[in-house]
């Protein structure tokens, strides 16, 4: 194909546009706030999380912390609720650019400086599991001083391991003093500033016990020397069974050259870009090898076969020509598979997940899913999954009619209830345990009612709407006639065994994504930011091509071996990559160091859902690739 100069220039300009599109479209989901000197501001508290338990809690569920007199909850979206985010106000206030470095005490009627033994045990357990505190200021998540911004939150406390001690017996210290640093950028037009950074350096301070403490929020911190003692909350036999705890903080202000629309850049900076590029190059090598194989099959082998089959004009020559390979099974290749309704339901669910994934990735690459909108990505995935139900109904019914199915309404019901039902059932089961653990990730009844309403009020009708349109379309005619008596499949060579070939076919699609999968799992389970959607979009395209090409190669080998049972095999060949994905998730589980039963249940349940969705996605890509290949090659030959 010849490319003229205008097309080449347009391609270059479009590439430059895509490279800078995130900077052009900064959609943070909020209006920038200009702070005047002396203006009062407040920090919002969110949740506490742990890599080792995966069970988040509301910040105010921590015993001994000081709560405002009136707790005001922010309105959470669906994604925030499902992720356990509970954003609330706090008494950590400041007057912008004033009182810099002044130590203040937090105190209210809701908290006593005396923490009893039972509450100390809870705090000790949270510190032992390395819980981190997540706060927000002007929409920015807090990061701990000296750590990567992609790893948000600050430590609730820390442990010291003496010789011979274990994690359970180590001394635990509570970080009750916070050095808050607010980075701001001056507006050139007026005397206001915008907050562009927010970090905290936590420390542990054992203040001298004061009897009948009656301090107020905002009072100066009690005096202490430079060699202060750290606040140990480990209670041992024979020692005092309570602790005197004061929650203190100080605020510092640092000017910054960072512009407000660039303040999120530091959260996405990573030293692992070379690893992402290596992942892409690795995947491209796989695609290149598969492309060469597909090209050889289609351009050389298939064209040669088709030319040989169609070059004989006389009936005598046709009779004398011995049929071999894939042409011998022309009378059985379009025979409907076993369990056609189940396969059509799987295809419909796969199209639904594919549509959801592709549309989400396009919006993410264009910068419309801002990280400032907490839970926005999860909300977008859920909403798009519901709206994509129409595609599920259409393609499921379409495939079912290709299989000569009659009862398309029953097929539609199964499509509407199967995949969403499995996901909802697992989610409901896990949620019962989270509610028993009093986790903030436990979904309230109102949210459950909303999810069910979206399912049966929007998703199910859209499935029926798509199925209705598909049922009205004429069924595509098979290019060859199907024999009444099925042809017996000859004995297959060992490497064409169905189970072995299916497992072999799933290796390459998984190999194309497994490096990027590590970053996704780290982001998901290690509470880190992942907004490298440019890399992820490229990997998604590579996955689509890899799944399609490996399915085409394996399908061609199967047809040449005179095995006409290709319908299910085409779906399972690429879909088996989800098995390797789940196995990789099991190995990643060891990295997290999870020991609690509820945490393990949560991890493996959600890993199963992700693997199931991945199977439907890749399997559907493989199915349609093989379907178009088979229709193309059998419509290119003449059959008596």
N, C-alpha and C positions, 0 to 999 in steps of 0.2 A: 504494500500500500504506500503510495507516494504522499508525503506530507509537504505542503507548501509553506512558504515563509510565514504567512499570517497564522496558520495553525501552530507552527513552532513557537512564535512569539506569544500566542495565547496560552500555550502549555506552560511556558516559562513563567508568565505573569500569574497564572493560576497556582503554580507550585509555590511561588513566593507568597501569594495570598494565604494558602493553607498553612504555610510555615509560621505566619504571623497572626493567624486568625484568633488565637487565644488572647493575644494582646489587644486586638481590635474589639472583640466582643467580650467585655468584662461584665458579666451579669451576676453580681454577688447576691442578688436577692434582697438588697437593702440599700438605702440612700446614705451616702457618706455624711457623717455627723461632724460638724465643725465645733471644736471645744474652745471656748473663750477662757482666758486666765481666770482662775478662781471658780470655774463652773464645777458643780458637784457631779461626780460620776460614781458608778457602782459596778462591782464585779458580780457576775452571775455564776452560780454553782451548777454543776451538771451531775455527773455520776462518778463512781469509782469503779475501776476495772482491773482485772488481773489476767495475765497470760496463763497462769497455772490453774485457774478455776473456770474462766470464761463466763462467770456469773456476775453481772454488774449489779450494783446497788445504788440507790439514791444517796447523795452526799449526806443528807440529813439523817440517814439511817445509821451513821457512825455515832456511837455513844460519846457523849461529852462535848460534841461540837455545838457552837452557839448558833441558834436560829433567830431570824428576825421575829418581831412580835407578830407580824402578819406575813405569812409566806404566800407569795404570788407566783403561780405557775405560768410559764410561757405556754402559748398554744402550740402544741406539738403536731407535726404532720404525721402521716401514717408510718413513714420510714423511721422517724425518730422514736415512735412508740415501739416499733418492732425491734429496734436496736438498743432499747433500754435507756435512751436519753430522756432525762427529766430536768429541764432547765428551770431554775428558781432564783429568786432574788437573794441577796445576802447583806450582811452588815459591813462587809469590806468595802468601805467608801473612801473617796479621796476628793480633794479640791484641786482641780487641774493646775499643774505648775506651782502649787503652793504646798507648804509643809513637807518639802522633799527631804527624805532621810529621817523624818521624825517617827520614832517607834510608838505605836498605839496598841491599846488593849481592846480585844473584842469581848464584850460581856452583855448578857441579857438575862431576863427572867427565866428563859428556857434552859439555861445551862448553869451548872454549878461548877466551881473550880475544883471540887472534890469528886474524883472518879473512883467508884467502888470496884471491888475485886472482880465482880461478874462482868462489868463493862470493860475492865482492863483485859480480861481474857478474850473478849471479842476483838478489841483493838490489836492484841497480840497475834490473833489468828489472821487478821487482815494484813498485818505487816509481814508475817511469815509467808503468806501467799503473794507478797510483793504487789499489793494493790497500789494503783496510781490514781491521783485525783485529777479530774477534768473540770476546768473552769473556762469561762468566756468573758471577754472584754471587748465591747464594740464589735461583736461577731467574730472575733479572733480567738482561737483556742490557745490555751496556755501551753508553753513549753518550758522545760526545765533548763536553767542556765548550764551551758556546757554540753548539752546533748543536741542531737539532730532534731530539727524542727519537725521532721517527718514522723518523729516518735513523740506524740503530744502527751501532756499531763506531767505531773510531778509526783515524787515519791511520798506516800503517806508516812513512811518511816524507813528504818534500816536496821540491819542486824550486824552483830560482831561475833565472829566465830573464834572462840579460843581453842586451844589444842585439846582434842578429845571430845569436843562438843559437836552435836548434830544441829541441823536447822531447827528442830523442835526445841532443843535445850539452849539455843543461842540467846544472847541478851538482845532484847528488842527495844528500840528507841523510837519515840514519837516525834515527828517533825511538827512542832507547835508554833514555830516562828517562820515567817515568810518575808523574804526580801523581794519586793515586787518592782520590776523595772518596766516602765512604759516608754516605748519609743514613739516619738511624734515627728511630724513633718509640718513645718510652718507654711501657711498659705501665703503666697506672695502678694495677694490683693488686699488682705485685711489682717487684723491682729488675732486671728484664730489659727488653730492647728488641728490636724487629723492624726488619729492614733494609727500607727503602722506596724507596731510590734508589741508583744506582751510576753514576758517571761518571768519566772519565779525561781529563786534560789532558796530551797527549804532547809531549815536547820532545827536542831533539837536543843531546847533551853530549859534547864531545871531552875525555875524561879523559887526564891525563898518563900516558904509557906507563910501566908498571912491569915491570921485567925479572923473570922467574921468578915471575909472579903466582901466589899460592897462597891467595887469600882464600876464605872460606867464605860460604855463603848466610846472610844476616842480618847480616853485617859492615857497619859504617858505610861510607858512600860516601867515596871519596878527596876531599880538600879541593880546592876550586877557587874562583876569584874570581867576582865578579858578572859580569864581562865575559868569560864563558867562550866558547870557540870551539865552533861547531857541528860535528857529526861528519859530514864528507863521506866518501862511499864511492865517489865517481867516481874511477876510476883512469886516470891519463894517463901517456903515455910520458915517461920520465925521472923520474917520481915513485916514491915507495915503493909497492911492489906488495902491501902488506898493511895492515890497520888494527887498532889496539888498541881493542876494544869491550868496555865493561862495561855490563851490563844492570842498571839501578838503578830503585828506586821508593820512594815515600813514601805513607803513608796518612793521610788526615785524616777526621775524623768531624764531621758536622753534624747537629744535631737538626732534625726536620721535623714539622710538624703533620699530614702526610699519613697517613691510616690504612693499615694493611696491605692491606685489601681494595680500596683505591683507588690503590694504587701503580702500576698499569698505565695509569691514566687519562692520564698525561702522554705516554705513547707513542702515544696515539691522538688527542691534541689536534692540530687542523689549522686553519690559517687559510683553508682553501678550502671551508668549509661553504657559503658563498654560491654557489660554483661548483656544488656538488652540488645545491643547491636550484634553481639556474638550469637544470641538466641535467634535473631532474625536471619543472620547469615547461615547458621546451621539449618534453619528451616528452609531457606531458599535452596540450599544444596539438595535437600530431600525433594523439593518441588522440581528442581532441575532434572534429577535422575528419573523421577516418575514421569515428567513431561517427555523425556527422551523415549522412555518405554512406551508411553501412549502413542507418541508420534510414529514409532516403529510399527506398532500394532495397526494403527489406523491407516497410515500412509503406505506402508510396505505390505504387511501381511494381509490385512483386510482387503485392500484394493486388489491385491493379487488374487485372493480367493474369489472376490466378487467378479473380477474380470474373467476368471476361469469358468465360474458358474454361468455367466451370462453370455459367453462367447460362442456357445454351442447352439446353433439355430435349429437343426433338424431333430426330429423326435428320435431317429435311430441313434444319432450321436448322444442324445440325452440318455437313452437307455443303456448305451455302452459306457457312459461316463459313471464311474463309481463315486457315490457321494461319501464324503468323509468329513470329520470334524463337526463344526457348529451347524452346517447345513443339514446334517442327518436328523437333527432334532427339531426341524422347522414345524413339524406337526404337533409338538408338545411345548414349545418354548413360551407360548402365551396361555398355557393351561393355568387356571386360577390356583393359587397356592393353598396349602392347608391353613385353616384358621384365618380366612381372608378378612373378617371383621376386625380381629385383633391387630392385624398388620395395618389396616387402613386407619384405625384409631391411633396407632403409634406414629404413622405418617402425619396425620392431622396435628397431633401434639408437637411433633418435630417442627412442622411449618410454623406453628404458633410461637414456639421458643425461638426459632430462627428469625421471625419477624420482630419479636421483642428485642432480641439481641442486636440485630442490625440497626433498627431505628434508634435504640439507645446509644449505640456507638456513634452514629452519625451526629446526634445531638451533643454527645460528649466531646467529640473531636471539634465541633464548631464552637464549643465553649458555653453551651446553654445550660450545662449542669454544674453550677457553681459550688465549690466546697463550702462556701459561707452558708449555703442553704443546707443545714444539717439534715441528713435523712433524705435529701432530694433525690439522690441516685436510687435508693431503695424504693422510694415512692414512685419514681418514673418507671422502674422495672415492673412494679405491681400493676400500675395503671396500664402500661403498654401490653402486659400479659393479658389483662382482661379485654382490652380493645382488640387484640390480635386473635381473639376467639373466633371471629368471623372467618379468618383465614383457615383456622383449624377445621371448622365445619365444612367450608368449601372444599378443601383439598382432601379431607377424609372421605366425604361422600363421592368426590370425583374418582378417587382411587377405588372405592368400594364398587362403583358402577363398572369400572374397568375390569374388576374381578368377577363381573357378571352377578354381583349381589343384588338382591331384590328388596330386602327390608332396610331401606336407607334411613328410615326414621329411628329404628332401633340402633343403628350404627351412630346416628347423631347423638342419641342419649348417652351412649357409652363415651363418645368423644367429649361431650360436655362435662361428664362426671369423673372420668378416669384419672387423668393427670392432675387436675385441680383437687380431686378428692384424695389422691395419695398424698399430695403436698399438705393439704389442710389437715388430714388425719394425723400425719407425723407431727405437724406443728401443734395441733391441739394436745397430743399426748405429751410432748416435751413441755408445753406450757403449764400443764398440771404440776410437773415437778418444779418448774421455776416459781410457780405461785407458792408451792410448799416451802421453797427456800426464801420466800419474800424478796425475790429479785426484782429490780426495776424493769427487767426484760419481760416480766410476766404481763401478758396483754390483758387489759381490763375487759369487762363484759361488753361495754359499748363498742370497743374496737372490733371485737369478735362479731358483733351484730353488723357492723359496717362491712366487714370482709364477706360475711355470708350474703349480705344484701348486694354487694358488687358481684358476687359469684352468680347468684340465682336471678338477680334483677338486671344485670348487664351482660355477663359472660354467656350464660346459657341461652338467652334470646339471640345473641349475636351468632352463636354456633348454629342455631336453627335457621337464622337468616342466611348464613353462608351455605348451609346444606340445601336450602330451598333453591337458591340460584344454581348450585351445582346439579341438582336433580333435573332442572329444566334444560340443561345443556345436553346435546346429543352425545352418546357414548362414542368415543373414537373407535373406528373399525380396525381390527387387527390386520397387519399387512399380509399375514399368512393364515390359512385355515387350520384349526385345531382338530386333531384326530379324535375319534370317539374313544378309542382304546389307548390308555397311556403306554408309552414306550418304556421298557425296562432300562434302568440306568446301568451301564456296564461297571464292572469292578474298577475302582479308582486306584491310581498310584498313591503311595503313602502320604505324600505331601499335599495331595488334593483331598485328603480326608476333611469333611465339613468342619469339624471342631478345630482341627489344626489350622486350616486355611483361614478360618474366621479369626482365630487368635493371632495369626501372623499378620493379617490385614490391619489389625488395630494398633500395631506397634508404630507405624510411621505417622499417623495423625497425632498420636500422643507425643511422639518424639518431636513433632513440629511445635508443640506448645508447652512442653513440660518445664522449660526454664522460666517462661513467663508465668506459668502456674505457680511456681515457688513464690514469686513476688505477690501474686494475688492472695495466696494462702497466708503469707506473712502479714499482708495488709489486713486481711479479714480476721485472723485469729490473734494477731499481735497488736491490734488497735493502732495500726499505722495508716498514714495517708497513702492512697494509691490513685493518682490522677494522671498517670502517664498514658493517656488514651491514644496518643499518636502511635506509640509502640503497639499497644493492644489491638488497635484497628488493623495494623499491618499483619499482626499475628493471626487475627481472625480471618483475613483474606487468604493467608497461607493455609490455614486450617481448612477452609472451604475447598481450595484447589487440591490440597493433599488428600482429603477425604474423597473427593470426586475421582481423582486419578487412580488411587489405590483400588477403589471399587471397580472402576472400569477394567483395570489390569486383571484383577482376580476374577471378575465376571467373564472376561474373554477366555481366560485359561479354563474356567469351569465349562463354558459352552464348547470349547475345543475338545474337552474330555467327555463330551456327549452327556453331560449332566444338565437336565433342563429345570432342576429345582433351584432357580436363581432368585426368586422373589425375596424370600426371607434372607437368603445368603447376602444379597446386595445391601440389605438394611443392617445386618449384623456384622458385616465385614468392617465397615468404618465405625459402627456403633460399639464394637468391642473395645475401642480405645477408652471408653468410660471405665472398663474393668481396670485398666492400668492406672487411670486417674484415681480410682478408689484405693488401689493398692498404694499409690504414692501418698494419698491422704493418710493412710494407716502409718506409713513411715514418718510422715510429718508430725503425727500425733506424739511420737517419742520426743521430738524436739521441744514440744510445749511443756513436757513434764507434768501432765495432768494426772491426778491420782483419785479425785473424787468421782463417785458414781454418776451424779447428776451432770457433772462437767463432761464426762466421757459420753454419756447418753446424748447430750446436746451436740457434741462434736460429730459423732458418727451419724446421728440423724440428719444433720444438715449436710454432711459430706455425702450421704446417700442421695439426698435430694439433688445436689449439684451433679453427681455422677449420672443420675437418672436423666436429668435435663440434657447433659452432655451426650448421652447415648441417643436420645431422641433427635438432637440437633445433627450430630454427625451421621447417624443412621439414615435420616431423611435425605441428606445431601448425597450419600452413597446410593440410595434407592433411585432417586431421580436421575442420577448420572447413568446408572446401568439401564434404566428404563429407556432413556433417549438413545443410548447406544444400541440396544437390542432392536428397537423400532427402526432405527436408521439402517442397520445392516440387513435386516430381513425384508425391508421394503426396497432394497437395492438389488435383489436377485429375483429371478423368474422361477416360480414353482408350478409344476403341473398339478 
